[in-house]
Amino acid sequence: MLSATTVKQYIESSLPCEHVQVEGDDGHHFHAVIVSAEFKGKNMVQQHQLVYKSLGDRMKQEIHALSMKTLTPEQWAQHA
């Protein structure tokens, strides 16, 4: 069973991020807020694909659901 901390580490190890927050307590369903400069110039689908790529096969095997909000650092600064 995965923890939110483990999912956060998976994302941070493969995607340069300024901020990652992951929540979830059942080990399979998670919600994340991810801030990365890698998202600049990409639409939401492309941003989510980058996150899925960082998680690789874990999305098929260990993580059953991941809802996410992806932001560029500029968007995050306006959001905060």
Beta strands, then each sheet from edge to edge (+ up, - down):
strand 1: 19-23
strand 2: 29-35
strand 3: 65-71
sheet 1: 1+ 2- 3-
end
